[in-house]
Amino acid sequence: MDDSALAAARILDGRHELTIRTLAHAPDSFSITYTVSPPLTDGTDAEGRVFLIMDAEDDLGNAYVDWGGAFGPAPDGSRTEGTITGQPAVPEQARALRVRITFLRGLAEYPYDLVLRLRTS
């Protein structure tokens, strides 16, 4: 994990690394930008197409649901880049967000839990 990352995990049987890059807050939601290296396949090979969903919970017990997102190859093809959004907005009192990102491939689910630190002041 590089120094600018918020969190990282080995995923999909250890063949890829998920890196959380940013967490942005909006009045009604939050968005996470991430990368996956090496890139996810386009679904034309034996691995098949990969989809992902997210749910989260903060340290106050509030639950958040997936509100959509998008991902695709980086311009240079070296990784997959994406954004996923959760709803509702995270309250200012929350200090940590446990995010579960589940990758779906065929009939298999690959869930990964990451803890993101929120505001420190």
C-alpha positions in Angstrom: 0.0 0.0 0.0 1.4 3.4 -0.9 1.5 6.3 1.5 -1.4 8.2 -0.2 -3.8 5.2 0.1 -6.6 5.1 2.8 -6.7 1.3 2.8 -5.7 -1.7 0.7 -6.4 -5.4 0.5 -5.3 -8.4 -1.6 -8.5 -9.6 -3.4 -9.8 -12.3 -5.7 -7.6 -15.2 -4.4 -4.7 -12.8 -4.0 -4.3 -12.1 -7.7 -5.2 -8.4 -7.4 -4.8 -5.5 -4.9 -7.7 -3.2 -4.1 -6.5 0.3 -3.0 -8.9 2.9 -1.6 -7.6 6.3 -2.8 -10.1 8.9 -1.6 -13.3 9.3 0.4 -15.4 12.3 -0.5 -18.4 13.6 1.5 -21.5 15.1 -0.1 -24.7 16.4 1.6 -26.6 13.2 0.8 -23.9 10.6 0.3 -20.2 9.7 0.2 -18.0 8.4 -2.6 -15.0 6.2 -2.6 -12.4 6.1 -5.4 -10.3 3.0 -5.8 -7.9 1.2 -8.0 -7.4 -2.6 -8.7 -4.0 -3.8 -9.8 -3.4 -5.6 -12.0 -6.6 -4.6 -13.9 -9.8 -6.6 -13.7 -10.6 -8.5 -16.9 -13.2 -7.3 -19.4 -15.0 -10.6 -19.1 -13.9 -12.2 -22.3 -11.4 -14.6 -20.6 -11.8 -17.6 -18.4 -12.1 -15.4 -15.3 -15.3 -13.8 -16.5 -16.8 -10.4 -15.8 -16.5 -8.9 -12.3 -19.0 -6.7 -10.6 -18.9 -5.1 -7.2 -21.3 -3.9 -4.5 -20.7 -2.0 -1.3 -22.3 -1.6 2.1 -20.9 0.2 5.1 -21.4 0.9 8.8 -19.9 3.7 10.9 -18.7 3.6 14.4 -22.0 5.1 15.6 -24.0 2.1 14.2 -25.4 3.9 11.1 -25.8 1.7 8.0 -25.1 2.8 4.4 -26.1 1.2 1.1 -24.6 1.1 -2.3 -25.9 4.0 -4.5 -24.1 3.0 -7.7 -20.7 3.5 -9.3 -18.6 2.9 -12.3 -15.2 1.4 -13.1 -13.0 0.8 -16.1 -9.4 0.5 -17.3 -6.9 3.3 -16.5 -5.8 5.3 -19.6 -2.5 3.4 -19.7 -4.2 0.0 -19.0 -2.1 -0.7 -15.9 -5.0 -0.9 -13.5 -8.8 -0.6 -13.0 -10.0 2.7 -11.7 -13.5 3.2 -10.1 -15.8 5.1 -7.9 -18.6 3.8 -5.8 -21.1 5.8 -3.8 -23.0 5.1 -0.6 -26.0 6.7 0.9 -27.0 8.5 3.2 -24.3 11.0 4.1 -22.0 10.1 7.0 -22.6 12.4 10.0 -19.8 14.6 11.2 -19.7 12.8 14.6 -18.6 9.5 13.0 -14.9 8.7 13.2 -14.6 5.5 11.3 -16.4 3.7 8.4 -16.3 0.0 8.0 -16.8 -0.6 4.3 -17.5 -4.1 2.8 -16.8 -4.3 -0.9 -18.0 -7.5 -2.4 -16.7 -8.6 -5.8 -19.1 -10.8 -7.7 -17.8 -13.2 -10.4 -20.1 -15.8 -11.8 -21.9 -17.4 -8.8 -19.0 -16.6 -6.4 -18.9 -13.7 -3.9 -15.6 -12.3 -2.6 -16.3 -9.9 0.4 -13.6 -7.6 1.8 -13.9 -5.4 4.9 -11.8 -2.2 5.1 -11.9 0.4 7.9 -11.5 4.0 6.8 -10.7 6.7 9.3 -12.9 9.7 9.0 -12.5 13.3 10.3 -10.0 13.6 13.1 -10.9 17.0 14.4 
